[in-house]
Amino acid sequence: MSHSLSLLDDLHRRGLIAQSSDAAALSAHLEQGPRTLYCGFDPTAGSLHIGHLVPLLMLRRFSLAGHRVVALVGGATGMIGDPSFKAGERSLNEAGTVQTWSNELSAQIRRLLNTGHDAVNEANVRLVNNAEWMHGMEVLPFLRDIGKHFSVNAMIARESVRQRLARPEQGISFTEFSYSLLQSYDYVMLNRQYDCTLQIGGNDQWGNITSGIDLTRRLNGRQVFGLTLPLITKADGTKFGKTESGTVWLDAARTSPYAFYQFWLNTSDDDVYRLLRYYSFIELEDIAALEASDRQRAGKPEAQRVLARELTRLVHGEQALAAAERISQALFSGEFNGLSVEEFAQLEQDGIPMTRIEATAATEPPSLSGLLKQAALASSLRQARELIGSGAIAVNGAPVSADTLTLPRLHRRYLILRRGKKQFHLLRFEDELVRDGA
C-alpha cells in the first residue's frame, strides 16, 4: 500500500469495499489507532477455497497496516451452516466431522496469515473458535437474553430469507433461520473479550453483520462497525473461482500447486488486472504500469504470470511455486527428465489425463501403439501405428518413428505420451519393475 494512501483509500481504489456501516465514523475510528477486526470462516469442508482468499487477504491487509485481526473458525455455527443466499437447506454434518474440519481450517488460516516475506506480526493475529462460548450454552437463557432483541418481521424481510420463503418446496427451517442470532452473538463475545470493533465478510453477509452490530450495541453499549467485500465475478458476470473439475481449493492435497498456478495463469485478459488489485499486494501504481506495458507488448500479456506467481507463492510457498513453474515449462518444452517424483505426483493428481497400467512379470509388455489406444490418443491400433509413422507421437518428449515394446520410464513408473503439440497423457505403471525397484 502506498504510504500516501490510507488503508481505506487503498481498499476503495482496489474495489474491495462493497458496503460499510457509517463510513465516515469507521474511517475516523481506524485512524485513531490500532483496532481489532474479525472475519468468520465456517468449517463446511476440510479446506478453504479461493472464494475465502479475498477476506483472508483483507485480514492480512489490516494487520500489515498495524491493526489486530481475529480469524474466527465456526466450530459451533458450522454445526448449522449459514443459509444466506443458499437455494436449499444444508446437510448437517456430524460433530466429529465439524471438529476435524475446524482443526484443519485453523492450521490453514494460521499459515496463510503468517507467511511470506511480508509476514504479519504474529502478536497481531489471533485465531479463535466460537465453540468456546457456544457449546454448553443453555437454550432458555439464549432465547431470553439474545432472542428477545431480534424482530422476526425484520428477519423475514431480509433478502436472503425472502428468497428461501419464495421457494415453497424448500422454505427455511428454524435451525437455519436462527443462524443470524448465533453469528451476531459472536460479535458480542469478540467485542467483550478482544475489544473487536469491526467485522468484515462477503457481501452476502451484510444482513448478519448489521444484526451483530445492533446486538453488540444493545448488549455491550458499544459502537461497532461492519464492512463487506464484493462478490467476485468474471467480466461476463459469471461466478469466479470454479473450473470444469470443480472448486479450486487452498489445500495442496485437493488442488495441486501446479493446478492452482495454472488456474491463475489462465485468467482472461478482461479479468486479470482487476484480480491483481483484489488478490495481490502489488502497489496499484505498479499494476497500472503493468497494464500499460501489456498493451504495448506483442504477444501474451505478462499480467497472468505475475498473478499466478503471486498467489501460488502466497498460498503454497516459494518451493511449490518453483515446482509449478518447472512442470509448466516441462509441458511446454517436452523435457520431462528434470521433474521429481513429487512433481509427477502433481501431474497425476490433476495436471493432465492419466491412466494406470497394471501388469505382472508374466504379462507381455505393452507396445507403444497399444498404450496410445489405451490412453485414447488413438482410436485403434492401426491409427496408432499411422500416428507413430508420421512422427506425430513423442514419448517423454522424444519423438518416436517406430512401434516398440521398449519404452524408457521416468522414475521407473512414468511415461508421458504426446500426440501433436498439445495432447498429453500420463501413464503410471504398477508392475514388478516399480515394486522391486522404486
N, C-alpha and C positions, 0 to 999 in steps of 0.2 A: 504494500500500500504506500502510495506517495506520501511523504511527510507533510505535503501541503494540503492534503485532504483529511477530513475527519473520517472515522470508521464508517459512520452512516452515509456520508457523502460518497465514499468509495463503494459501499453496498448499493446505493441508488444508481450510481453510474454503471455498475455491473449488471443492473436489472435484477438484483437479488431480493428486493423487498416488494412483496405483493400488497400487504396491508400492515398497518401498525396502529396501536391504540395511542391516542393523544401524542401525536408525532412530535410536537414542539416540546412537551414536557419530557418525553423519552430522550430527546436529544440533549436537553439540559441535564437530565439525570445522569446520562452516561458521561458527560463532560466534567461532572463534579468529582469524579474519582473512580477507582476500580469498583465495578459492580459484579454481582453474581447472576448468571443466567443459566437456564437449563433447557434441555430437549429430551423428550422421551422416545424410547425405542422398545416396542413390544416384541417379545420372542415368538414370532409366528413361524420361524424356521431356525435352523442351526447356524445360519449365516445372514449377514446383511447383504443387500444387493445395491446396484449403483443408484437406485432411487433414494437410498439412505445417504448417499455421499454428500449431497448438497447441504443438508442440515448438519452432518458431521463436520464438514469443512467450514460451515458457518461458526460452529463452536470454536474451531481452530482459529478462525479469523479474529474472533473476540478475544481469545486467550493470547494470541500474538500481540493484540493491542493493549494487553495489560489487565484484562478482566478475568474473573474467576468463572470457570464453567463446570457445570454438573451434567453428566450424562446419566439419565435415569433409565434403567432397564426395568421393564414392566413385568416382574415376576408374578405380581398379583393381577394386574389388568390383562396380562397375556392369557390368563385363565378364561377370560371372556372374549376379548377381541373387539377392537374398535369397529363399530358398524358404519362409520362415516363414509357415505357415498359407495357402499358395497351393495351389489344387486340383491343379495340374499343373506341369510343367516350363516355365520361362520360355523365350521365344525369345531366342537370343543375338544381340546387335547387333554391327555392325562396329565396329572400334576407332575409326575416324574419326567415326562417329556418336556414340559414347560421349564422345569428346573434345569434340565440338561441344556436346553436351548439358551436359557438365561446365562448359564455359565459360559457357553461358547460365545455368545454375543458380548459378554463382559470382557473376555480376553481379546476379542477382535477390536472392540471400541478402544480399549486401553492402548493397544498397539497403534491404532490409527491416529489417536490423539497425541501420541508421544513418539513420533518417528520422523526421520528425515533430517536434513542439515539444518532446518529451521525449527527443530523440536521445541515444542512449547514447554514452559516451566511446569514440571510435574506437580509442584505445590499449587498451581492454579487450576488443576484438573482433578475433579472428584467423580468417582463412579459409585452410584447408589442403586438400590433395588427397592421398589415400592412394596415388596413383600414384607419389608421391615416393619411397616406400620399398618399394613392391610391384614396380614394373616393374624388370626386371633381376634379381629375386631368383631364386636357383638352387633347383631343386626338392629336391635331396638335402639341403642344409643345412636347408631349411624342414621337410621331413619328419622329419629327425633332431632338430632343436633345438626345433621347435614341436609337430609332430605327436605326439611321444612323451608329451606332457603331457595328451593327450586320450584319454579312455576311450570306445571305440566303444559299449560297453554303456550308458554314461550318455547318449551322444548319441542312440542308438536309443530310449532310454526317454523322450526329450523329446517332449512332446505334439505339437509341430508336425511332427516326423519320423514319429511313430506314425500320424498322420492320413494321411500320404502312403503309408506302408507298408501301410495298410489298404485302399488302392486299388490292387489288383494291376495294373490296366491302366495306371496312371500310375507308381507307385513313386517313387523318387528317385535321380537319378544321383549318381555320386561327386563330380561337379563341384559340384552344389548342396549335397551333404552336407558338403563341405569349407568352405562359406561361413562357418560359425561360427568356424573357425580363423582365417580372414582378418580377420574383424571383431574377434576377440579380440586379434590381433596389433596392430591399430590402437590399441587401448587401451594396450598395452605401449609402443608408439612415442610416443604422445602423452604418456604419463606420463614417459618419459625426456626428451623434447625440451622439453615445456612445463609439466612438473610438474602434469599433469592428474590430478585425483583423484576426479572424478565424471563418470559417463556417464549421459545421460538419453535416453529414447526412448519409443516407443509400448509399450503393454503386451504386444504380440506380440513384442517384442524382449527380454523378460525372460531367456529362455534364453541368448541371445547375450551379453547384458550380464553375467550371472553367470559365463559362461565366460571373459569378458575380465577380470573381477575376479580369478578364480582364476589365470589365466595371468600377470597382472601381479604378483600376489603371488609366484608361483613364479620368474619371471624377474627381477623387479626388487626383490623383497623389500619391497614397499610395500603398505600397506593402502589400498585404493581402494574407491569406493562406486558404487552404481547406483540409479537412480530411474526409475520408469516412469509414464507418463501414461495415463489411462483411455481405452478405446476410446469415441469419441464416437458416441452413438446418439440417436435421437429418443425421445420419451416412449413411443411404441408399440413400442420395441425394435428398429426397423429402422435400418439404417446411415445415418449422417448424411453429407451432402456431395454427393449425386448429385441431378440433376434429370432431367426427361424427355429433355432433349437431351444428357445425359451429365455429364461431370466439370466442376466449377467450378474453372477454372484461375486462377492469380495473374497470368498474362501477359495484358495487355490485348488482344493480338492474337488470343488464343484465347477469352477470355471478356471482353467489353467491360465497362468500368466501370459502364455502365448496367445490364447484365445481372447483374453482381456485386452491385450495390446492390439490385436487385430480389430477388435470391436471399435476402438477409438480411431485406429488408422483408417477405417472405412467410413468415417463420418463424412457426410456430404459437404460440399463447398458452401452451401447455403446455411449450414448449421455451425460450422467449425469455430468461427470467431466468437459467436455468442457462447458456445460451450466452453471456450477458453476463458471467457470472462466469468462464467458460472463456476467452473470446476478447478481452475488453476489459480496459483498465487502470483502469476506473472503480472507485472505492473500494466495498467491499462494503456499507458503510452507505448509500451513495448508491443502489446497486442495490436494496437493501431498501426505501428510501424511494420509489423509482420504482415498485416493485411495489405498495406500499401505495397510492400515488397512483392507479395504473391501476385498482385495484379500485374506487375511488370515482368513476372517470371514466365519463361517459356516452359510449358510442361506442367507437371503436377505441383500443386501448392505445397509449401513446407509446413503449413499450419497443422495438418493432420498428424505428421510425425512428431511435432512439438507436443501436441495434445496427448498422443499415445505415450510418449516418453514421460511426460509429467505425471500422468495418472498411474501408469504402471509402476513408476518409481515410488510414488506416494503410497500406493496400496500394497505392493508386493516387495519393494526394496530394490536396491541397485543391482544385486546379483540376478534377481529374477528378470529385471529389465534387460540385462545383458544377454541372458538366455533366450528371451523372447526375440530379441533382435538377431541372434545367431540363427534361430530356427527360421525366421523370416528370410534372412539372407540365403540360407541353405535352399529353401524352396525357390527362391528367385534365381540362384546361380546353378542349382542342381548339384552342388558339392555337399555331401552329407557326412563325409568321413570325420569331420570335426565335431559332430554332435555327440553329447554324452548320453548315457543310458537314461538319465533323468529327463533330458530334453526329448529323447524319443518317447518317453512316457507321456509327455505333454502332447505330442502329436497323436499318440494313441488315445489319449483321453478325449480330446475334442479338436484336434488340429485338421486332419484330413481323413477321408474314408479309410477304414481299417478292417482287415479280415484276419482271423486267427486260423492257422494251418496246423491241424493235429496230425501227427504221424508217429510211427514206431520204426525200429530198426528193420522190421520185416516189410515195411511199406516201400514201394518203389518211389524214388524221389520224383517230385512233380516237375514237369517240363515248364519252361517259360511260357509256352503257348497255353498250357493248362492253367497256369497261375493267372494269366491275363483273362481267361474266360471266367475263372473263379472270382476274380476281382471285378467282373463286369466291365472291364476295359475293352473286351471283345465279346461279340455275341456268339461266336463259335470258334472252334479250333482252327478252322480254315481262315476266318478273318484274322485271328491272332497271328497266324504264320504270315499272312499277307502284310500285316502291320509291321511285323519284325523285318520282313524282307525289304520293305520300303524305307526302313530307317526311322520309323515313327515311334519306336519304343526305346526307352532308356531304363537301365537298372542301376539304382544308387547313383544316378546322374550320368552314367556312362552309356553312350549309345550302343545298341547291340544289333547285329545284322543276321544272326542265325539262331534258330531254336536250339535250346540247350538244356541239359539237366544240371549243369554245373553253374551255380549262381552264388557269388560271394556275399555272405551276410555281414551285416554290421552288428557288432556286439553279439555275434553268434546266433542272433534271433531275428534280426530285422532285414527286410528288403523294401525298398521304395521303388515302385514301378511308376513310370511316367509315359503317358500317351500324348504325343504332340507337345505343346509348350505348357499347358496348364492343368491337364488331368492327372492328378496324383492318386496313388493308392498305397497304403502302408500294409505290409504283410508281417505278421508276428508268428513265428514258428514255435510250436510246442512239441518238441521231439527229443530224441535221445541226445542229439548234439548239444542242445540247450541244457537238458537235465544233467548231463555228465560234465559240462564244461563251464556253464555260466553261473 
